[in-house]
Amino acid sequence: SEAKRERLAMRVFICVKPVPDTAAKIKVSGTAIDPSGVKFILGPYDCRAVAKAVAVRDAVGGDSELVVVAAGNPKKGENEARKRIKDVLALGADRGILIPDETSENRDPLAVSKALAAAIKAEGDYGLVFVGRQAMDDQAMSVGPMLATLLGVPCVTDAVDLEVNGDKATVKRAAEGRLETIEVTLPAVIAGQRDLADEKYPKLKEILKANKKKVATFDFEWPA
């Protein structure tokens, strides 16, 4: 409700993607991988972005909330985006948004960015959107900047540290062997490097608790 949104200290989003485990044996079928027998996971960049997003939500405090968003096939076993949403809920996110896409294997980063932007805009005000620097399957490194452009907000890539101070964030980013410090006015999109935070692992009680957290569906009209 609008009344609830006014009480929120900050709404933070974390966008994630199911990717094949790098230890899996990958077989290619046509232009896509054969998913049979392949374990899908959260990529290492996503995991660290999740950890930082949780830390920022907790540091801001009050009625802040962390929302995980993922687009993907709602019907395909381990490649199901809902399972990755559940992973993030177990790591501390408050609720999830699933954008169903039954042809997600062939979806380009721009279409995914448009879907994520539409889902985020539909939620109203927000302070930060976190993404991993890159997905381990396509290595495109493009969703963060595309998403920021579609949302009309600043983007900082290769972030290795971040602090929020009111309506601004101070971000350190890796830049060709050195660190840059950038101050951005919120809202903003942050694409995180591996050094952004330490990876966290959920406990059993957190996994069980995640099953009770809400996962809404956002319907997006994907291009043919």
Secondary structure in CASP SS format (residue, H / E / C, confidence):
PFRMAT SS
TARGET T0000
AUTHOR 0000-0000-0000
METHOD secondary structure of the structure
MODEL  1
S C 1.00
E H 1.00
A H 1.00
K H 1.00
R H 1.00
E H 1.00
R H 1.00
L C 1.00
A C 1.00
M C 1.00
R E 1.00
V E 1.00
F E 1.00
I E 1.00
C E 1.00
V C 1.00
K C 1.00
P E 1.00
V E 1.00
P E 1.00
D C 1.00
T C 1.00
A C 1.00
A C 1.00
K C 1.00
I C 1.00
K C 1.00
V E 1.00
S E 1.00
G C 1.00
T C 1.00
A E 1.00
I E 1.00
D C 1.00
P C 1.00
S C 1.00
G C 1.00
V C 1.00
K C 1.00
F E 1.00
I E 1.00
L E 1.00
G C 1.00
P H 1.00
Y H 1.00
D H 1.00
C H 1.00
R H 1.00
A H 1.00
V H 1.00
A H 1.00
K H 1.00
A H 1.00
V H 1.00
A H 1.00
V H 1.00
R H 1.00
D H 1.00
A H 1.00
V H 1.00
G C 1.00
G C 1.00
D C 1.00
S C 1.00
E E 1.00
L E 1.00
V E 1.00
V E 1.00
V E 1.00
A E 1.00
A E 1.00
G E 1.00
N C 1.00
P C 1.00
K C 1.00
K C 1.00
G H 1.00
E H 1.00
N H 1.00
E C 1.00
A H 1.00
R H 1.00
K H 1.00
R H 1.00
I H 1.00
K H 1.00
D H 1.00
V H 1.00
L H 1.00
A H 1.00
L C 1.00
G C 1.00
A C 1.00
D C 1.00
R E 1.00
G E 1.00
I E 1.00
L E 1.00
I E 1.00
P E 1.00
D C 1.00
E C 1.00
T C 1.00
S H 1.00
E H 1.00
N H 1.00
R C 1.00
D C 1.00
P H 1.00
L H 1.00
A H 1.00
V H 1.00
S H 1.00
K H 1.00
A H 1.00
L H 1.00
A H 1.00
A H 1.00
A H 1.00
I H 1.00
K H 1.00
A H 1.00
E H 1.00
G C 1.00
D C 1.00
Y C 1.00
G C 1.00
L E 1.00
V E 1.00
F E 1.00
V E 1.00
G E 1.00
R C 1.00
Q C 1.00
A C 1.00
M C 1.00
D C 1.00
D C 1.00
Q C 1.00
A C 1.00
M C 1.00
S C 1.00
V H 1.00
G H 1.00
P H 1.00
M H 1.00
L H 1.00
A H 1.00
T H 1.00
L H 1.00
L H 1.00
G C 1.00
V C 1.00
P C 1.00
C E 1.00
V E 1.00
T E 1.00
D E 1.00
A E 1.00
V E 1.00
D E 1.00
L E 1.00
E E 1.00
V E 1.00
N E 1.00
G C 1.00
D C 1.00
K E 1.00
A E 1.00
T E 1.00
V E 1.00
K E 1.00
R E 1.00
A E 1.00
A E 1.00
E C 1.00
G C 1.00
R E 1.00
L E 1.00
E E 1.00
T E 1.00
I E 1.00
E E 1.00
V E 1.00
T E 1.00
L C 1.00
P C 1.00
A E 1.00
V E 1.00
I E 1.00
A E 1.00
G E 1.00
Q C 1.00
R H 1.00
D H 1.00
L H 1.00
A C 1.00
D C 1.00
E C 1.00
K C 1.00
Y C 1.00
P C 1.00
K C 1.00
L H 1.00
K H 1.00
E H 1.00
I H 1.00
L H 1.00
K H 1.00
A H 1.00
N C 1.00
K C 1.00
K C 1.00
K C 1.00
V E 1.00
A E 1.00
T E 1.00
F C 1.00
D C 1.00
F C 1.00
E C 1.00
W C 1.00
P C 1.00
A C 1.00
END
